[in-house]
């Protein structure tokens, strides 16, 4: 297994952004995106890292980029350090499995969300209004019910806190109607393919969040794709609508934080070893089920 990575310091490279999970560096006109093992829960970055989490996020994204490239091109140049320029290979210990060398796109200022099941903020909104992002839904749906058809529910990007759900028309006001329509169609097309594939592997993909940008005048898929951090993965074998579902992500962490009555304000508490190991195991299980291989 790779070493745990909480934060990177790559001498000679310009750090352009340190997010909740990712450290992003400029490399000429390219970006070097490193998925650390940091974990945020309830929008608080916790002090305890989750081993192999960054590797799963990166390598699973690489897997999906390959599967979706006939639908939309993507930002990935390589996720293999052996393919990186020589002067980046000196950082091999940090970059192995967890880094992507990517083109630098002009990003759209909306999150592109597809929902196929009624969960999370969508469930809350449905309870209040019978709709999600202005899209009316049939009455009487239960939490985690499958929707009649997947829906596009964009959101604004937030540097901190939760993204804010918006309507399609509001997204068109941000990126233009033509772009909004293209982003909607691409989001649903990628989601539909992923759902069909994942079901064949025993996983329900309840919803997804994508980011797109413009590169050389063309819309491309960026950031991470269809990971346990950007999607809601449920085991099909245990699916039972009418309440929350078990998942392949931070469930162990969220359950523990609720158990100790965490006030959801920084600083977060240290996590016990059993919670850390259980979370690592869930991320690795999702990768193994979807790709048919193990991370080493």
C-alpha positions as CSV (number, residue, x, y, z in Angstrom):
1,X,0.0,0.0,0.0
2,X,1.1,3.6,-0.6
3,X,2.0,5.8,2.3
4,X,-0.7,7.9,3.9
5,X,-0.7,11.4,2.5
6,X,-2.4,14.2,4.5
7,X,-0.8,17.2,2.8
8,X,1.7,17.7,0.0
9,X,4.6,20.2,-0.3
10,X,6.2,19.8,-3.7
11,X,9.2,22.1,-3.9
12,X,9.5,24.1,-7.1
13,X,5.9,23.7,-8.1
14,X,3.2,26.3,-7.5
15,X,0.3,25.2,-5.3
16,X,-2.8,26.8,-6.9
17,X,-5.5,25.3,-4.6
18,X,-5.7,23.1,-1.5
19,X,-9.3,21.8,-1.3
20,X,-10.9,19.6,1.3
21,X,-9.2,16.5,-0.3
22,X,-7.1,17.6,-3.3
23,X,-3.9,19.6,-3.6
24,X,-3.6,21.1,-7.1
25,X,-0.3,22.4,-8.6
26,X,0.5,24.1,-11.8
27,X,2.9,22.4,-14.1
28,X,3.5,24.7,-17.1
29,X,0.1,24.9,-18.8
30,X,-1.0,21.6,-17.1
31,X,-2.3,20.7,-13.7
32,X,-1.0,18.1,-11.3
33,X,-3.9,17.0,-9.2
34,X,-3.2,15.0,-6.0
35,X,-5.9,13.2,-4.1
36,X,-4.7,13.1,-0.5
37,X,-6.1,10.8,2.2
38,X,-7.9,13.7,3.9
39,X,-11.5,13.2,4.7
40,X,-14.2,15.7,5.3
41,X,-17.5,14.9,7.0
42,X,-20.3,17.4,7.6
43,X,-18.1,19.9,5.7
44,X,-15.3,19.6,8.4
45,X,-11.9,18.2,7.4
46,X,-11.0,15.7,10.0
47,X,-7.5,15.3,11.5
48,X,-7.4,11.6,10.8
49,X,-6.5,10.4,7.3
50,X,-8.1,7.4,5.6
51,X,-5.3,5.2,4.1
52,X,-5.6,4.5,0.3
53,X,-8.6,6.8,0.0
54,X,-6.7,9.1,-2.4
55,X,-5.5,6.2,-4.5
56,X,-9.1,4.9,-4.8
57,X,-10.4,8.3,-5.9
58,X,-7.7,8.7,-8.6
59,X,-7.6,5.2,-10.0
60,X,-11.4,4.8,-10.0
61,X,-11.7,8.2,-11.8
62,X,-9.1,6.9,-14.4
63,X,-11.2,3.8,-14.9
64,X,-14.4,5.8,-15.5
65,X,-12.7,8.3,-17.8
66,X,-11.7,5.5,-20.0
67,X,-15.2,4.1,-20.1
68,X,-16.8,7.4,-20.9
69,X,-14.4,8.9,-23.4
70,X,-16.6,8.1,-26.4
71,X,-19.4,10.2,-24.8
72,X,-17.2,13.2,-23.8
73,X,-13.4,13.8,-23.8
74,X,-11.7,14.4,-20.4
75,X,-8.9,16.3,-18.8
76,X,-6.7,13.4,-18.0
77,X,-3.2,13.1,-19.6
78,X,-2.0,10.3,-17.4
79,X,-2.5,8.9,-13.9
80,X,0.7,6.8,-14.1
81,X,3.9,8.4,-12.7
82,X,5.9,6.4,-15.2
83,X,4.4,8.5,-17.9
84,X,5.0,11.9,-16.1
85,X,7.8,14.2,-17.2
86,X,11.2,13.4,-15.6
87,X,11.2,16.3,-13.2
88,X,8.0,15.1,-11.6
89,X,9.2,11.6,-11.0
90,X,11.3,12.8,-8.1
91,X,8.0,13.1,-6.2
92,X,7.1,9.5,-7.0
93,X,6.6,8.5,-3.3
94,X,3.9,11.2,-3.0
95,X,2.4,10.9,-6.5
96,X,2.1,7.1,-6.9
97,X,-1.5,6.0,-7.5
98,X,-3.0,9.3,-6.2
99,X,-2.1,11.8,-8.9
100,X,-3.4,12.9,-12.3
101,X,-1.5,15.1,-14.8
102,X,-4.3,17.0,-16.6
103,X,-4.9,19.7,-19.1
104,X,-6.1,23.0,-17.6
105,X,-9.7,23.8,-18.6
106,X,-11.8,26.8,-18.2
107,X,-14.3,25.4,-15.7
108,X,-18.0,25.9,-15.7
109,X,-19.3,27.5,-12.5
110,X,-21.9,24.9,-11.9
111,X,-21.9,21.4,-10.4
112,X,-23.6,18.9,-12.7
113,X,-25.7,16.5,-10.7
114,X,-27.7,13.5,-11.9
115,X,-30.1,11.8,-9.5
116,X,-31.7,8.4,-10.1
117,X,-32.9,7.8,-6.6
118,X,-34.4,10.0,-3.9
119,X,-31.7,10.6,-1.3
120,X,-29.8,13.3,0.5
121,X,-30.7,16.9,-0.2
122,X,-33.1,15.7,-3.0
123,X,-35.1,13.8,-0.4
124,X,-35.3,16.8,1.9
125,X,-36.4,19.1,-1.0
126,X,-39.0,16.5,-2.2
127,X,-40.5,16.4,1.3
128,X,-40.9,20.1,1.4
129,X,-42.1,20.8,-2.2
130,X,-42.7,17.5,-4.0
131,X,-40.0,18.5,-6.5
132,X,-36.2,18.8,-6.8
133,X,-34.6,21.8,-8.4
134,X,-38.0,22.8,-9.9
135,X,-38.7,19.3,-11.4
136,X,-42.0,17.9,-10.1
137,X,-41.9,14.3,-9.0
138,X,-44.8,11.8,-8.4
139,X,-46.4,12.0,-4.9
140,X,-45.9,9.3,-2.3
141,X,-42.3,8.5,-3.0
142,X,-40.2,7.0,-0.2
143,X,-36.7,7.9,0.8
144,X,-34.3,6.2,-1.5
145,X,-37.0,5.2,-4.0
146,X,-35.8,4.9,-7.6
147,X,-37.1,7.8,-9.7
148,X,-39.1,7.1,-12.9
149,X,-36.2,8.6,-14.9
150,X,-32.9,10.2,-13.9
151,X,-33.1,13.9,-13.5
152,X,-30.5,16.7,-13.9
153,X,-30.3,18.9,-10.7
154,X,-27.5,21.4,-11.0
155,X,-25.9,23.2,-8.1
156,X,-23.7,26.2,-7.5
157,X,-20.1,25.5,-6.5
158,X,-19.2,26.4,-2.9
159,X,-15.7,26.7,-1.6
160,X,-17.0,25.9,1.9
161,X,-20.2,24.4,3.1
162,X,-22.8,22.7,1.0
163,X,-23.4,23.4,-2.7
164,X,-26.8,25.1,-3.3
165,X,-29.3,23.3,-5.6
166,X,-30.6,25.4,-8.5
167,X,-33.0,25.0,-11.3
168,X,-32.0,24.3,-14.9
169,X,-33.0,27.9,-15.9
170,X,-30.8,29.2,-13.1
171,X,-27.9,27.1,-14.4
172,X,-28.5,28.5,-17.9
173,X,-28.3,32.0,-16.5
174,X,-24.8,31.2,-15.2
175,X,-23.3,29.2,-18.2
176,X,-25.7,30.1,-21.0
177,X,-28.7,28.0,-22.3
178,X,-26.8,26.1,-25.0
179,X,-24.0,25.1,-22.6
180,X,-26.5,24.2,-19.9
181,X,-28.4,21.9,-22.3
182,X,-25.2,20.2,-23.4
183,X,-24.1,19.7,-19.7
184,X,-27.4,18.3,-18.8
185,X,-27.4,15.8,-21.7
186,X,-23.8,14.8,-21.1
187,X,-24.5,14.3,-17.3
188,X,-27.5,12.1,-17.9
189,X,-25.7,10.1,-20.6
190,X,-22.7,9.4,-18.4
191,X,-24.9,8.6,-15.4
192,X,-27.0,6.1,-17.4
193,X,-24.0,4.2,-18.7
194,X,-22.5,4.1,-15.3
195,X,-25.7,2.9,-13.6
196,X,-26.1,0.0,-16.0
197,X,-22.5,-1.1,-15.6
198,X,-22.4,-0.7,-11.8
199,X,-25.7,-2.7,-11.4
200,X,-24.0,-5.6,-13.2
201,X,-21.3,-5.4,-10.5
202,X,-23.8,-5.3,-7.6
203,X,-23.7,-1.5,-7.0
204,X,-26.5,1.0,-7.2
205,X,-25.3,4.5,-8.1
206,X,-28.0,6.7,-6.6
207,X,-26.6,10.1,-7.7
208,X,-23.5,11.6,-9.1
209,X,-21.8,15.0,-9.3
210,X,-19.6,16.0,-12.3
211,X,-17.5,19.0,-13.2
212,X,-17.0,20.1,-16.8
213,X,-14.8,22.7,-18.5
214,X,-13.9,24.1,-21.9
215,X,-10.6,23.1,-23.4
216,X,-9.6,24.0,-27.0
217,X,-13.2,25.1,-27.6
218,X,-14.6,21.7,-26.5
219,X,-16.5,20.6,-23.4
220,X,-14.5,18.1,-21.4
221,X,-15.1,16.1,-18.2
222,X,-12.8,17.2,-15.3
223,X,-11.9,16.6,-11.7
224,X,-13.0,13.2,-10.2
225,X,-15.6,10.9,-11.7
226,X,-18.0,8.4,-10.1
227,X,-16.1,7.9,-6.9
228,X,-17.4,7.3,-3.4
229,X,-16.7,11.0,-2.7
230,X,-18.6,12.4,-5.7
231,X,-21.3,9.7,-6.0
232,X,-23.7,7.8,-3.7
233,X,-22.9,4.0,-4.0
234,X,-25.2,1.5,-2.4
235,X,-24.9,-2.3,-2.4
236,X,-27.7,-3.7,-4.5
237,X,-28.0,-6.8,-2.3
238,X,-29.2,-4.8,0.7
239,X,-31.3,-2.2,-1.2
240,X,-34.5,-1.5,0.7
241,X,-36.3,1.8,0.0
242,X,-38.1,3.6,2.8
243,X,-35.0,4.8,4.7
244,X,-31.2,5.4,4.5
245,X,-29.1,2.8,2.7
246,X,-25.7,1.4,3.6
247,X,-23.0,2.9,1.4
248,X,-19.5,2.6,0.1
249,X,-18.1,5.8,1.5
250,X,-17.9,7.7,4.8
251,X,-20.8,5.9,6.5
252,X,-18.5,4.5,9.3
253,X,-17.3,8.0,9.9
254,X,-20.7,9.7,9.8
255,X,-22.1,7.1,12.1
256,X,-19.3,7.5,14.6
257,X,-19.6,11.3,14.6
258,X,-23.3,11.1,15.2
259,X,-22.7,8.5,18.0
260,X,-20.3,10.9,19.8
261,X,-22.7,13.9,19.2
262,X,-20.1,15.8,17.1
263,X,-21.4,19.4,16.8
264,X,-20.3,19.5,13.1
265,X,-18.0,22.4,13.7
266,X,-14.2,22.5,13.3
267,X,-12.0,21.2,14.7
268,X,-13.1,17.6,14.1
269,X,-12.2,14.7,16.4
270,X,-9.6,12.1,15.8
271,X,-11.1,8.8,14.5
272,X,-10.5,5.5,16.2
273,X,-8.6,2.8,14.3
274,X,-11.7,0.6,13.8
275,X,-13.5,3.4,12.0
276,X,-10.5,4.3,9.9
277,X,-10.0,0.6,8.8
278,X,-13.7,0.1,8.1
279,X,-13.8,3.2,5.9
280,X,-10.6,2.2,4.0
281,X,-12.1,-1.3,3.5
282,X,-15.3,0.3,2.0
283,X,-13.4,2.4,-0.5
284,X,-11.2,-0.5,-1.5
285,X,-14.3,-2.8,-1.9
286,X,-16.0,-0.3,-4.2
287,X,-12.9,-0.1,-6.3
288,X,-12.6,-3.9,-6.5
289,X,-16.2,-4.5,-7.3
290,X,-16.3,-1.9,-10.1
291,X,-12.9,-2.6,-11.7
292,X,-12.4,-6.3,-11.0
293,X,-8.9,-5.6,-9.6
294,X,-7.2,-4.7,-6.4
295,X,-5.1,-1.6,-5.7
296,X,-1.5,-2.4,-4.7
